[in-house]
Amino acid sequence: MPTPIPPTPVTEEPATVPPSGLARLKQWLDGRGFAPWSFQDRTWAAYAEGRSGLVHVPTGSGKTWAAWFGPLAEMLDDAAAGDPMESVRVLHVSPLRAVGRDVRLALEEPIVGVRTDIDPAIEVGVRSGDTTAAERARQRKRLPATLVTTPESLSLLLAQRDAATRFGDLRCVIVDEWHELMSSKRGVQVELGLARLRRFSPGLRTWGLSATFRDPEAAATRLCGVVEDQAPPVVIRDEIDRPVVVRSLLPDDAESLPWAGHLGIRMAPKLLELLDPEIPTLVFTNTRSQAERWYEEILKSRPEWMERLALHHGSIDREVRTRVEAGLKDGTIGIAVCTSSLDLGVDFSPIQRVVQIGSPKGIGRLIQRAGRSGHRHGESCEVICVPTHAFELVEIAAARQAVAAGEIESRPVHDGALDCLVQHLVTVGLGGGFEPQELFDEIRTSVTYRHLDRAAFDWCVSLAEHGGSTLRRYEKYHRIVRGEDGRYTVPGRRLAAIHRLNIGTITGDGTISIRYRNGTRLGSIEERFIARLEPGEAFLFAGKFLEFVSLHDMQAIVRPASKRATLTPHWAGTRFPLSTALSTAVRRTLDDARRGILDEPETVFAAPILEAQSRISRIPGGGKVLAEVMRSDDGDHLFLHPFEGRLVHEGLAVLLALRFGRIRPMSFGLSFNDHGIEFHAETGEDERLDFAGMLASSGSSLFTSEGLVSDLLESVNLGELGKRQFREVARVAGLVVQRYPGKDSSARQLQAGASLIHDVYREFDPGNLLLLQAEREVMERQFEEHRLARTLERIGSQTVEIVEIERPSPLALPLLADRLGMTLSTESVLERLRKMGVDRPEARVATESSGPGSSSIPAGRSGPGSRRRGRRNRSGGEGRGRKGGRPRW
């Protein structure tokens, strides 16, 4: 019998190994004709190794996908393995809530590109102040796998009772524009939030994105924290150069540029020759007032551009800004006049040209704005600077040299800010509560609180628990309570609601909504500007001439004005001082000019102005600090030119006035700008104040940093300045409340409440830590105290070059004109300048400016024990005379 043939064994087909998530993403890129850059590959590899870090590459180089593809590839792998993606895995934190939609679209693009029918959905959502109530309700049930949010909304999420569970599966946090956040208290808020998230999700990876850090390693460490056994953060740099080209728009001749000015409207005809709606352009200004005036000037000259021209700044209604941004992307808008509101976040690939009106005041800011043009990796980016006065030619030339040398200014930080810590204590109390030692250890993993001592921490807990030693009798300050288990939580729904409404560190003067009678919202203006208006008075806002009708329920009702207006709102805190890096570069450029080296187009063009400065006085340089002394019918003048920026010069002005007064008691009028300071003494014909003699004999005592703080405290009205700063500290700490359910407090109410607490602390608790913090902050914010100390040391180590002048030099004239403009009409100022020997003052001084580039302090007694009154605030403030304000220089 034949042997049966055994059946052929069935061999199973080998299982096909699906491609990894990263391989799928690279295939998708390849299908679009793209290949990853080396820095992107290195970022993805570092993420896969469990590392955190900072992607530090130029704007438009692809850093968003560099940080995104690592965690996205991980989610794709998890989804392929059956993970339903029902918890949040990635947070993308951005400083601008307005760009949430654009970021979401950028993150969704590769998800859509690689998605298959069997893949579970990897949802990308947005959570910010603009998120609808319906979307928030959905997110309360379940957060999407990736959430685009802001520092404030992240804190709100951490204030939810189940925060630990919600973020338990979190894998990565991406922080966009880390340079912008780090330099404010919002950065402190982010650091505290990251420390909390690292406790919820051990092994969490953090990646920051930036283009303009001077010390990216230190910035990366600050972002990623100091966690035990954690590898140091990695800094990913770009290996491909993206040069920044700095050009200038020059007038027909140097003499057509004024020596003093701010707005630069005289350059409008030249700029109009350059602009073309068919070439997408961003026209950056340094202030919102300046943006309003330039938009109006361009529209007046080119009304046919109305449909292609737009205005964009932070006070314009959000819906209008969104339409402008969409128009820039789809090409329907060809020219946008804007402020720093378009510095960050949004990718406007169509933009071909960037214009900067006036000096950029900082190298990092110039690079950031230039990067908005040619927004693609490997392409050069160009910015065209438009000088508003003659010496801005020198600033532009200096800026080009600093950019080429990579001289970027360092970013300020807010280490140990206790107001932020108090707010965070209440947030954590809402978010499930905390045990003090555990939270203390957690907070100290952040760089900003690395050196926080337990006594200060306990003091903050006490303040949140019962208002501290001075406010414990008032129940509204009892915001956390300790339970039997030793954990602190927030008692009561009303306290919780009030805290959630006031989470955040963005403070400022109260704002009022601007609306037409039909309810259409135009934007918001600071309360104090509206308070000065009379019904029927017209002003320029959002590119429209408006007539003020009435004020009702914190809303200003307006209607279209029947005539053009010259009054433009001014917003506090919008004037940038000259940065440290640009100040150094300007002094270097002037030193070259003094030695006859004019190797930049702007300094060649400015040769007549520099020659006039040399003829009348000296060009600063040679390792010396220029001091010009002048005698006029008005008295004696000293013009000192350290070139250290407006804030430092303000501090130096009041400090030296005090120290001069100790040598000889005298009243001084002061004025200061980014380049220098004027001291004016009203001496008679038979009286003379010998500024030159005092500088020569007492220079070592005048320019010493010893006793700096005590002398500043003696020379300025710190009481009022301190109260204003304490209002911001108290608002962040929750001692005064800006928003209640269904009601907002006015700026006056906030100031009154903060002033009352300030006075109570001052009398009964002078060592209060928040009071001391406010004093430190006002010194740094108002005078840049640390930079001022370095300036004194520099001047003290150099020779002060004293030059007697018979008439104002090009450097002295702006200071003189600004001080005279405090009390005199335009015609009177020009006549006074003629008497001082200024040739053609109407050509030297631009009177069309929308806001002062320099500041003045009225004359007052300066001597030991004096307290100077009448300090002008940043928008003009005290010292206003006739209706409509003083002349603008």
Secondary structure, DSSP 8 states (H G I E B T S, - for coil): --------------------HHHHHHHHHHHTT----HHHHHHHHHHHTT--EEEE--TTSSHHHHHHHHHHHHHHHHHHTT----S--EEEE-S-GGGHHHHHHHHHHHHHHH--TTS----EEEESTT--HHHHHHHHH---SEEEE-HHHHHHHHTSTTHHHHTTT--EEEETTHHHHHTSHHHHHHHHHHHHHHHHSTT-EEEEEES--S-HHHHHHHHH---TT----EEEE-SS---EEEEE---SSGGGS-SB-SS-GGGHHHHHHH--TTS-EEEE-SSHHHHHHHHHHHHHH-GGGTTTEEEE-TTB-HHHHHHHHHHHHHTS--EEEE-GGGTSS---TT--EEEEES--SSHHHHHHHHTTSS-STT--EEEEEE-SSTTHHHHHHHHHHHHHHT--------TT-HHHHHHHHHHHHHTT-B-HHHHHHHHTTSGGGTT--HHHHHHHHHHHHH-HHHHTT-GGG---EE-TTS-EE--SHHHHHHHHHT-S----S-EEEEEETT--EEEEEEHHHHHT--TT-EEEETTEEEEEEEEETTEEEEEE-SS--------TT------HHHHHHHHHHHHHHHTT---SHHHHHTHHHHHHHHHHS--S-TTEEEEEEEEETTEEEEEEE----HHHHHHHHHHHHHHHHHHS-EEEEEEE-SS-EEEEE---TT----HHHHHHHHHHHHT--TTHHHHHHHHS-HHHHHHHHHHHHHHHHTSS-SEETTEE--HHHHHHHHHHHHHHHHHH-TT-HHHHHHHHHHHHHHH-HHHHHHHHHHHHHSEEEEEEESS--TTHHHHHHHHHTTTS-HHHHHHHHHHTT-SSHHHHB-TT-SS-SSEEEEEEEESTT--------TTS-TT--STT-S---
